[in-house]
Amino acid sequence: MALKQEELLRDIQKCFNNLNVEEDKKETVILREREDSIDIRCTGFPDFTEDFRQIVKAGWLEKTPPKGGKIYQRRWVQLDSEYLRYFQTIKEVYSKRMVSLGSVDKVVSVGDSRFELHSQSRTFLFRAESTRAYLSIYFFLTLQNVYYTSLLFVNISFEGYMEMLSPRTKVYTLINKDKLFLFRSHEEYFQGVGITDIDMRMANVRDGENKRSFTLTTPYRAFSFMVDSESEKQRWSEALKECVSRALSCDGLCESIWRVPSNRMCADCSSSMPEWASVNLCVLLCEKCAGAHRSLGQNVSKVRSLKLDERVWTDDLIRVFLLLGNGKANQFWGANIPPSESLCSSAHSEQRLEHITAKYKDGKYRKYHTLYGQQEALNRALCSAVQSGDLLETLSLLNCGVDINCNTGIPEFPTPLSLAKRSGQTVQAELLMQNLNSESFTPVDKDASIRSQSGYLFKTASSAKPITDHKTKTDFSQRWCSLGDGMFSYFKSEQSHHKCGGMKTSEIICLSVNSPGKHGYEHTFELYSEEGRVYLFGSDDGSIIKNWIQAIAMAVLPPALFDVCGTCDRLGRLRCTEGNHGIGWFCLSGFKLQVLLEDNVQIIDLRKLLTLSDAGSMVLVWRGGPLHLLADRRPHFVGWQTFIQQRSGAGDQPLSQQQLTDLGVPVIIDRCLDHVTRYGLMSSGIYRKNGVNSHVTKLLERFQNDARSVTLLESDYSVDDVASTLKRFLREVKDGVFNGQENNDNWLRAAGLENRAEKIKRYQILLSNLPDVNRETLKALIHHLVCVQHLSDENQMTIRNLGIVFGPTLFHTDGTDVTGSQVVEELIQNYCSIFNVSQPLSRTPSSTICAVYLEKKTEGAEVLVQVFRF
């Protein structure tokens, strides 16, 4: 054996030396007679990288096809410590062929980036792809460190021929340890060339359609087999079930469940290696989070230990946690957890209980099922799901209001549990049994007090056009309004039985809240109907209007959006290209637009849009991609256009209401600083020299009209024009960088402190008290000025000169008082301390501004270009 390994290693090294990576040589293919591989396609794919098999190397290679065809076939190849396997695609779980490394005699280079793998019975010819010849070198370098195992298995518990029904072929099959191996024949088994192996940890065995067949189901596909007799089928079934049990228990319960990567962290706080579980909620927990779960009660969370409660952990329950686990379970339970509300491993007990209660008992962060609120549809969906392998669908239904004991309509199998058992879905049955006595999850009940509403409001006549004129109190009439049972209605009085009007809540497409004092009644809101009518309601009591807005929002919005939207200015649905069935749900609050397109809520800061076009339809481009709002002639769309335009930033407003970059700096300031950094750092007297006044005025007007649309080119504007535009904007912007005169005075007073340490500390406190946009703007500006003064030998702009220029500019003074200049100088001198910057700037390139890939059309030809800032 040692001699064989030495010879094989020499062959491999020779292969490396002879590998040719040239791409232009003519292809030659040696014709060989080959046996066909079997194509076993998956119907589902893993959503995590499986580590059941330790992969040494993997990559794309080309191989000659069966029976010596002349066209190479591209295959995904994997090498582990026992086998070389190749697959149809990178996603496939089951190989087309596998070659035991114990059967490999040698590896031979045959030129043109090709090599042959010689086994005892046949030769495999591989070639590296033309532009990826390096792949073969690195791939087979790993072979030098592989210990070649014995060709034959030593722990075979059952073996024999069976007929596989799809694809239909006869296979030699054997059970070894925790895997089922498939070979084309008994001879191939001895030769070390197989088809694939099936990991039994997540497999399930059930009867087939006739007495001689059975089905082995995995998360990725079902394998159907037929044998010669009913007794042989029974023996195979028992052997496979025993293999499943052995596979789940051989490494210990914890080790088996932890094989799924997401199961190695607590589902709630991410602590490592959790040893507890909620068997009905399907999540693994650390000891501290398990304690919080127990506080919810057994009817909400059934907590069990992986080490102490061995009897609980049946094979099917283990499979539930392997197939679902924390990864998929949190796709449901934690789909909408904002970063600010996530739980860390160091959280104290009160925080854990509050978070876990909100997550599981209240369902605050869950992903609502699309059928939520439709009881009959939910029940039908459960009856369908339990007959399939989709555990996540069942978990979602069980916790979105489904009746777990609903009538299936099949007398012989009246409940979903009996239906799952009848379908052979034992894992689904286990999930149902764990939830039979759990508390039905109906969080809407806790909001029953706001789901219905009634009381007097004042209403104007409805309109087919947007309401733009001021309505006095004489334009309003008092009406008794009622919201409930899917209807919004209004009556002449509380005693009236005849409705004056109303609409279904499903027909309300928009709710808009007006600013106080817009109409005769202090507080008003507008409802827009699907048929294009506008209804205006009002009251002088703000709390009454607030309650109505909350109730209507809950009735109109999908639960996933209502749960996170909070107080809003405008909400409803719009025709949206990216939305589910062309519809998107929107909630606007201040500058934040919350969007529900499919399942998850996304939050867009309208000030940070990359572009905004409004030519009939609206196109909002943000970091998450484009959002197309299709034009609509109904009056609600005009209102949305107005609101979005207003909230996307305006040039005549304070800094916090400007159009912003992703870092929260006004676009006008960012563009000007960038232009001066590119073209003006070496310009003598930069910022002291003035630009052409007409050019500065015109450029500032363009910025204030729409800063996003302004592109500064060196050929269009001199650096002095841009520098003067920046200074004029900083001097004229409302409330200035320091956010008002009172704050200006505080900064100026701080400059008078004699103790340097006290002064720096005072500056830090004042900086922390600034609004986010003002703080980021000041940091960006001072950072830029530090860069400028580092090149003062060339541009003549020392710290003192910069202070003289920017002191009056930032503090909106005439320059007679030099205190403002002193503040600017000290901000530049103490930039690192005040702004908490770890490393000072140097005059050599110190940080990457951007990284850009320049790609040729040919694959693999890419150049990384780094642009440095001084």
ChimeraX attribute file (.defattr): number of C-alpha atoms within 10 A of each C-alpha:
attribute: neighborCount
match mode: 1-to-1
recipient: residues
	/A:1	9
	/A:2	7
	/A:3	8
	/A:4	13
	/A:5	18
	/A:6	12
	/A:7	15
	/A:8	19
	/A:9	18
	/A:10	16
	/A:11	17
	/A:12	23
	/A:13	18
	/A:14	14
	/A:15	24
	/A:16	20
	/A:17	11
	/A:18	17
	/A:19	22
	/A:20	18
	/A:21	20
	/A:22	12
	/A:23	14
	/A:24	8
	/A:25	10
	/A:26	6
	/A:27	11
	/A:28	11
	/A:29	13
	/A:30	9
	/A:31	13
	/A:32	16
	/A:33	12
	/A:34	15
	/A:35	12
	/A:36	12
	/A:37	15
	/A:38	17
	/A:39	15
	/A:40	19
	/A:41	20
	/A:42	16
	/A:43	11
	/A:44	13
	/A:45	13
	/A:46	13
	/A:47	9
	/A:48	10
	/A:49	8
	/A:50	13
	/A:51	10
	/A:52	11
	/A:53	11
	/A:54	12
	/A:55	15
	/A:56	15
	/A:57	18
	/A:58	18
	/A:59	16
	/A:60	21
	/A:61	24
	/A:62	20
	/A:63	21
	/A:64	21
	/A:65	21
	/A:66	15
	/A:67	12
	/A:68	15
	/A:69	15
	/A:70	14
	/A:71	13
	/A:72	18
	/A:73	15
	/A:74	20
	/A:75	19
	/A:76	18
	/A:77	22
	/A:78	22
	/A:79	24
	/A:80	18
	/A:81	18
	/A:82	20
	/A:83	22
	/A:84	21
	/A:85	23
	/A:86	28
	/A:87	23
	/A:88	19
	/A:89	15
	/A:90	14
	/A:91	14
	/A:92	19
	/A:93	21
	/A:94	23
	/A:95	25
	/A:96	20
	/A:97	23
	/A:98	25
	/A:99	23
	/A:100	23
	/A:101	24
	/A:102	20
	/A:103	22
	/A:104	25
	/A:105	17
	/A:106	20
	/A:107	25
	/A:108	22
	/A:109	23
	/A:110	16
	/A:111	17
	/A:112	21
	/A:113	25
	/A:114	25
	/A:115	23
	/A:116	17
	/A:117	18
	/A:118	16
	/A:119	20
	/A:120	14
	/A:121	13
	/A:122	15
	/A:123	17
	/A:124	16
	/A:125	21
	/A:126	22
	/A:127	26
	/A:128	25
	/A:129	20
	/A:130	16
	/A:131	14
	/A:132	17
	/A:133	20
	/A:134	15
	/A:135	19
	/A:136	23
	/A:137	19
	/A:138	14
	/A:139	19
	/A:140	17
	/A:141	16
	/A:142	13
	/A:143	19
	/A:144	14
	/A:145	11
	/A:146	15
	/A:147	12
	/A:148	18
	/A:149	14
	/A:150	14
	/A:151	18
	/A:152	14
	/A:153	13
	/A:154	9
	/A:155	10
	/A:156	13
	/A:157	13
	/A:158	15
	/A:159	16
	/A:160	13
	/A:161	18
	/A:162	22
	/A:163	18
	/A:164	20
	/A:165	14
	/A:166	13
	/A:167	13
	/A:168	11
	/A:169	12
	/A:170	17
	/A:171	20
	/A:172	21
	/A:173	23
	/A:174	23
	/A:175	23
	/A:176	17
	/A:177	18
	/A:178	20
	/A:179	19
	/A:180	19
	/A:181	19
	/A:182	26
	/A:183	24
	/A:184	20
	/A:185	18
	/A:186	17
	/A:187	12
	/A:188	15
	/A:189	21
	/A:190	16
	/A:191	20
	/A:192	22
	/A:193	28
	/A:194	28
	/A:195	25
	/A:196	21
	/A:197	20
	/A:198	19
	/A:199	18
	/A:200	25
	/A:201	24
	/A:202	21
	/A:203	23
	/A:204	22
	/A:205	23
	/A:206	17
	/A:207	18
	/A:208	15
	/A:209	11
	/A:210	9
	/A:211	14
	/A:212	17
	/A:213	24
	/A:214	21
	/A:215	20
	/A:216	20
	/A:217	19
	/A:218	21
	/A:219	17
	/A:220	18
	/A:221	18
	/A:222	16
	/A:223	17
	/A:224	22
	/A:225	22
	/A:226	22
	/A:227	19
	/A:228	12
	/A:229	11
	/A:230	14
	/A:231	12
	/A:232	15
	/A:233	20
	/A:234	17
	/A:235	12
	/A:236	20
	/A:237	19
	/A:238	13
	/A:239	15
	/A:240	24
	/A:241	19
	/A:242	14
	/A:243	24
	/A:244	25
	/A:245	17
	/A:246	16
	/A:247	21
	/A:248	24
	/A:249	17
	/A:250	13
	/A:251	11
	/A:252	12
	/A:253	16
	/A:254	20
	/A:255	15
	/A:256	20
	/A:257	26
	/A:258	19
	/A:259	14
	/A:260	21
	/A:261	16
	/A:262	22
	/A:263	26
	/A:264	22
	/A:265	20
	/A:266	25
	/A:267	26
	/A:268	24
	/A:269	20
	/A:270	17
	/A:271	18
	/A:272	14
	/A:273	17
	/A:274	24
	/A:275	23
	/A:276	24
	/A:277	25
	/A:278	20
	/A:279	23
	/A:280	25
	/A:281	22
	/A:282	25
	/A:283	25
	/A:284	32
	/A:285	30
	/A:286	21
	/A:287	16
	/A:288	20
	/A:289	26
	/A:290	26
	/A:291	16
	/A:292	21
	/A:293	24
	/A:294	17
	/A:295	14
	/A:296	16
	/A:297	13
	/A:298	15
	/A:299	14
	/A:300	22
	/A:301	25
	/A:302	21
	/A:303	23
	/A:304	21
	/A:305	20
	/A:306	20
	/A:307	12
	/A:308	10
	/A:309	11
	/A:310	11
	/A:311	7
	/A:312	13
	/A:313	16
	/A:314	13
	/A:315	21
	/A:316	22
	/A:317	21
	/A:318	25
	/A:319	24
	/A:320	22
	/A:321	26
	/A:322	23
	/A:323	25
	/A:324	22
	/A:325	24
	/A:326	26
	/A:327	20
	/A:328	19
	/A:329	24
	/A:330	22
	/A:331	16
	/A:332	21
	/A:333	25
	/A:334	21
	/A:335	18
	/A:336	23
	/A:337	16
	/A:338	10
	/A:339	7
	/A:340	6
	/A:341	11
	/A:342	11
	/A:343	19
	/A:344	13
	/A:345	15
	/A:346	11
	/A:347	13
	/A:348	11
	/A:349	13
	/A:350	10
	/A:351	15
	/A:352	23
	/A:353	21
	/A:354	12
	/A:355	22
	/A:356	23
	/A:357	18
	/A:358	14
	/A:359	18
	/A:360	20
	/A:361	19
	/A:362	16
	/A:363	22
	/A:364	23
	/A:365	23
	/A:366	26
	/A:367	22
	/A:368	23
	/A:369	18
	/A:370	14
	/A:371	16
	/A:372	17
	/A:373	17
	/A:374	12
	/A:375	14
	/A:376	12
	/A:377	12
	/A:378	23
	/A:379	23
	/A:380	17
	/A:381	16
	/A:382	22
	/A:383	21
	/A:384	17
	/A:385	20
	/A:386	27
	/A:387	20
	/A:388	15
	/A:389	19
	/A:390	15
	/A:391	19
	/A:392	20
	/A:393	17
	/A:394	22
	/A:395	24
	/A:396	22
	/A:397	24
	/A:398	24
	/A:399	28
	/A:400	25
	/A:401	21
	/A:402	26
	/A:403	20
	/A:404	23
	/A:405	14
	/A:406	17
	/A:407	15
	/A:408	19
	/A:409	11
	/A:410	9
	/A:411	8
	/A:412	10
	/A:413	15
	/A:414	14
	/A:415	18
	/A:416	26
	/A:417	26
	/A:418	16
	/A:419	21
	/A:420	23
	/A:421	17
	/A:422	14
	/A:423	16
	/A:424	21
	/A:425	21
	/A:426	24
	/A:427	23
	/A:428	28
	/A:429	23
	/A:430	22
	/A:431	24
	/A:432	21
	/A:433	14
	/A:434	16
	/A:435	22
	/A:436	16
	/A:437	14
	/A:438	19
	/A:439	14
	/A:440	18
	/A:441	18
	/A:442	15
	/A:443	15
	/A:444	16
	/A:445	10
	/A:446	10
	/A:447	11
	/A:448	11
	/A:449	10
	/A:450	20
	/A:451	20
	/A:452	19
	/A:453	17
	/A:454	17
	/A:455	14
	/A:456	18
	/A:457	23
	/A:458	19
	/A:459	23
	/A:460	19
	/A:461	11
	/A:462	15
	/A:463	14
	/A:464	14
	/A:465	14
	/A:466	18
	/A:467	15
	/A:468	7
	/A:469	8
	/A:470	11
	/A:471	15
	/A:472	12
	/A:473	16
	/A:474	9
	/A:475	13
	/A:476	19
	/A:477	14
	/A:478	17
	/A:479	20
	/A:480	20
	/A:481	25
	/A:482	20
	/A:483	23
	/A:484	17
	/A:485	11
	/A:486	15
	/A:487	17
	/A:488	22
	/A:489	19
	/A:490	25
	/A:491	19
	/A:492	17
	/A:493	16
	/A:494	14
	/A:495	8
	/A:496	11
	/A:497	9
	/A:498	10
	/A:499	13
	/A:500	14
	/A:501	11
	/A:502	16
	/A:503	15
	/A:504	17
	/A:505	21
	/A:506	14
	/A:507	15
	/A:508	24
	/A:509	20
	/A:510	27
	/A:511	25
	/A:512	23
	/A:513	19
	/A:514	17
	/A:515	12
	/A:516	14
	/A:517	12
	/A:518	15
	/A:519	18
	/A:520	18
	/A:521	19
	/A:522	16
	/A:523	22
	/A:524	27
	/A:525	22
	/A:526	22
	/A:527	19
	/A:528	25
	/A:529	23
	/A:530	15
	/A:531	11
	/A:532	16
	/A:533	17
	/A:534	23
	/A:535	19
	/A:536	23
	/A:537	23
	/A:538	26
	/A:539	21
	/A:540	16
	/A:541	13
	/A:542	13
	/A:543	11
	/A:544	15
	/A:545	19
	/A:546	15
	/A:547	14
	/A:548	22
	/A:549	22
	/A:550	17
	/A:551	21
	/A:552	21
	/A:553	28
	/A:554	20
	/A:555	24
	/A:556	22
	/A:557	24
	/A:558	17
	/A:559	20
	/A:560	20
	/A:561	24
	/A:562	17
	/A:563	15
	/A:564	16
	/A:565	22
	/A:566	12
	/A:567	15
	/A:568	19
	/A:569	16
	/A:570	22
	/A:571	26
	/A:572	22
	/A:573	20
	/A:574	22
	/A:575	19
	/A:576	21
	/A:577	16
	/A:578	15
	/A:579	19
	/A:580	14
	/A:581	11
	/A:582	13
	/A:583	18
	/A:584	21
	/A:585	24
	/A:586	24
	/A:587	28
	/A:588	26
	/A:589	17
	/A:590	16
	/A:591	18
	/A:592	20
	/A:593	21
	/A:594	21
	/A:595	22
	/A:596	22
	/A:597	20
	/A:598	14
	/A:599	16
	/A:600	15
	/A:601	19
	/A:602	15
	/A:603	16
	/A:604	19
	/A:605	18
	/A:606	25
	/A:607	26
	/A:608	25
	/A:609	21
	/A:610	18
	/A:611	16
	/A:612	20
	/A:613	12
	/A:614	12
	/A:615	8
	/A:616	14
	/A:617	15
	/A:618	19
	/A:619	17
	/A:620	18
	/A:621	18
	/A:622	18
	/A:623	10
	/A:624	10
	/A:625	8
	/A:626	16
	/A:627	19
	/A:628	18
	/A:629	24
	/A:630	16
	/A:631	17
	/A:632	13
	/A:633	10
	/A:634	18
	/A:635	19
	/A:636	26
	/A:637	23
	/A:638	15
	/A:639	16
	/A:640	21
	/A:641	16
	/A:642	10
	/A:643	17
	/A:644	19
	/A:645	16
	/A:646	15
	/A:647	20
	/A:648	22
	/A:649	28
	/A:650	21
	/A:651	23
	/A:652	16
	/A:653	14
	/A:654	20
	/A:655	28
	/A:656	20
	/A:657	18
	/A:658	26
	/A:659	27
	/A:660	27
	/A:661	18
	/A:662	14
	/A:663	13
	/A:664	20
	/A:665	26
	/A:666	27
	/A:667	25
	/A:668	25
	/A:669	24
	/A:670	18
	/A:671	21
	/A:672	20
	/A:673	19
	/A:674	14
	/A:675	21
	/A:676	24
	/A:677	18
	/A:678	13
	/A:679	13
	/A:680	21
	/A:681	24
	/A:682	18
	/A:683	19
	/A:684	15
	/A:685	19
	/A:686	20
	/A:687	25
	/A:688	17
	/A:689	14
	/A:690	17
	/A:691	18
	/A:692	15
	/A:693	12
	/A:694	10
	/A:695	17
	/A:696	21
	/A:697	14
	/A:698	11
	/A:699	20
	/A:700	20
	/A:701	15
	/A:702	16
	/A:703	23
	/A:704	19
	/A:705	15
	/A:706	19
	/A:707	24
	/A:708	22
	/A:709	13
	/A:710	15
	/A:711	11
	/A:712	16
	/A:713	11
	/A:714	13
	/A:715	6
	/A:716	10
	/A:717	16
	/A:718	18
	/A:719	26
	/A:720	21
	/A:721	23
	/A:722	27
	/A:723	23
	/A:724	24
	/A:725	27
	/A:726	23
	/A:727	19
	/A:728	16
	/A:729	20
	/A:730	20
	/A:731	19
	/A:732	14
	/A:733	18
	/A:734	15
	/A:735	19
	/A:736	21
	/A:737	26
	/A:738	24
	/A:739	20
	/A:740	13
	/A:741	13
	/A:742	10
	/A:743	18
	/A:744	18
	/A:745	13
	/A:746	14
	/A:747	21
	/A:748	17
	/A:749	15
	/A:750	18
	/A:751	20
	/A:752	12
	/A:753	13
	/A:754	9
	/A:755	8
	/A:756	10
	/A:757	10
	/A:758	12
	/A:759	19
	/A:760	19
	/A:761	14
	/A:762	19
	/A:763	22
	/A:764	15
	/A:765	12
	/A:766	16
	/A:767	20
	/A:768	13
	/A:769	14
	/A:770	16
	/A:771	15
	/A:772	15
	/A:773	20
	/A:774	22
	/A:775	21
	/A:776	19
	/A:777	22
	/A:778	20
	/A:779	18
	/A:780	17
	/A:781	17
	/A:782	19
	/A:783	18
	/A:784	19
	/A:785	25
	/A:786	25
	/A:787	19
	/A:788	26
	/A:789	21
	/A:790	19
	/A:791	17
	/A:792	19
	/A:793	11
	/A:794	14
	/A:795	18
	/A:796	18
	/A:797	25
	/A:798	19
	/A:799	22
	/A:800	15
	/A:801	18
	/A:802	23
	/A:803	24
	/A:804	20
	/A:805	18
	/A:806	24
	/A:807	23
	/A:808	21
	/A:809	23
	/A:810	23
	/A:811	28
	/A:812	19
	/A:813	13
	/A:814	10
	/A:815	16
	/A:816	8
	/A:817	11
	/A:818	15
	/A:819	21
	/A:820	27
	/A:821	26
	/A:822	20
	/A:823	22
	/A:824	25
	/A:825	24
	/A:826	18
	/A:827	24
	/A:828	23
	/A:829	15
	/A:830	16
	/A:831	19
	/A:832	15
	/A:833	16
	/A:834	21
	/A:835	19
	/A:836	10
	/A:837	12
	/A:838	8
	/A:839	9
	/A:840	11
	/A:841	18
	/A:842	12
	/A:843	10
	/A:844	9
	/A:845	11
	/A:846	13
	/A:847	12
	/A:848	12
	/A:849	9
	/A:850	10
	/A:851	12
	/A:852	11
	/A:853	11
	/A:854	10
	/A:855	12
	/A:856	10
	/A:857	7
	/A:858	8
	/A:859	10
	/A:860	10
	/A:861	11
	/A:862	13
	/A:863	12
	/A:864	10
	/A:865	12
	/A:866	13
	/A:867	12
	/A:868	13
	/A:869	17
	/A:870	18
